[in-house]
């Protein structure tokens, strides 16, 4: 809110600017204990929330896993503190009673990395006058391994879940550190669809991983579409990168740091960084079945093939459309149409936010 206050009152924003075109602002003035889950204070009177907002919360800081391609800086973490379910219950209660807010998202990188995270949400929802609609990242392979977690998400009924599947090919799982069989994941998707029919589920796949192949990817996608196992799907070419602008190599994935160890032959492609005068390097790679440019072409071909048969929007977009009241039961979802409507509604809400804040500040 500090940056919003400064913007509304026409104060100098230069100290917050970390990037121009597009403008990116960041407040460096904070004092947050790194292992303390983040739960915003929404009791303050200077909040200008509207019932269309989506509020965030965090159950536990970091992710205890270390997937080969992941460069999330808080991965491989030992989570020492979890959010108190009573505090989360209060958060849900105030959001609804004070602002009429019913939509939320978790900032946790993996909401089902432990049963405790899901149990906290279940407990926090008990006794509420409504059912919070929560959007989150999750791992499909963990649901496959821990079937009892399906009982928990059935109670929660998430608004949307994003699964970083990466590949349905079991030959790829070892290099990804996501060891689940092909049959298990498809069966789990069927079960989630049955238990949580209104949850928007989307999966992401990576093209280029060692041990994979085009036919396996196409067959898996066709199976997902034919059986309607996911609402949405996103496919990306594998990106291997390194950067001399980074001061801590931990911001690089294990694959970024040692691509040859995982079977990739690479060479550097100099590119201009978005960080101004700093330089990054994307690596042109070759796997055992495809190279970087071929992977980019293949992804484009896939999108042309599946674009009309499965939604390509991510879980945050779906949650946004839902919170803005743009989704109607039984109405066909047309992505481009929803996006245009969202821009118009958001522009109207922006003016309401500004008016409310100026009124509070006496401007």
Secondary structure as UniProt FT lines:
FT   HELIX           2..8
FT   TURN            9..10
FT   HELIX           14..16
FT   STRAND          17..19
FT   TURN            20..23
FT   STRAND          24..25
FT   TURN            34..35
FT   TURN            45..46
FT   TURN            51..52
FT   STRAND          54..57
FT   TURN            68..69
FT   TURN            73..74
FT   HELIX           85..99
FT   STRAND          103..106
FT   TURN            111..112
FT   HELIX           115..125
FT   TURN            126..127
FT   STRAND          133..138
FT   HELIX           140..145
FT   TURN            147..148
FT   HELIX           149..156
FT   STRAND          160..166
FT   TURN            170..172
FT   HELIX           173..176
FT   HELIX           182..195
FT   TURN            197..198
FT   STRAND          200..207
FT   TURN            210..211
FT   HELIX           214..227
FT   STRAND          232..237
FT   STRAND          240..243
FT   TURN            244..245
FT   HELIX           249..251
FT   HELIX           254..257
FT   HELIX           259..262
FT   STRAND          265..272
FT   TURN            274..277
FT   STRAND          279..286
FT   HELIX           292..306
FT   TURN            307..309
FT   HELIX           315..323
FT   TURN            324..325
FT   TURN            329..330
FT   HELIX           335..361
//
